[in-house]
Amino acid sequence: MQRQLECQAGKLMSDDPEATHERAAVQHMMRRLDGFARGVGLDEAAARGIVEKVVADMLMRTDEERVIEARTRMIEASA
């Protein structure tokens, strides 16, 4: 029964194209900003939190605009 529920939950999660796109956007930004985040002294968890918030706040913006905003927030968080 537990396995069946897990499969159903996984299917529902993967059926949501918006959530899938958001997760992909977060992963893409994390790859682009990993070195920058480490350079300003942020650990992965802090950087991921910033990136997730930027993606959620700026859904209709370009990737470049979101990267600029994430860098700005990372600098502010490191200060």
Summary of the structure (lengths in Angstrom):
residues: 79
radius of gyration: 15.2
end to end distance: 49.5
largest distance: 49.5
contacts: 197
relative contact order: 0.14
helix: 84%
strand: 0%
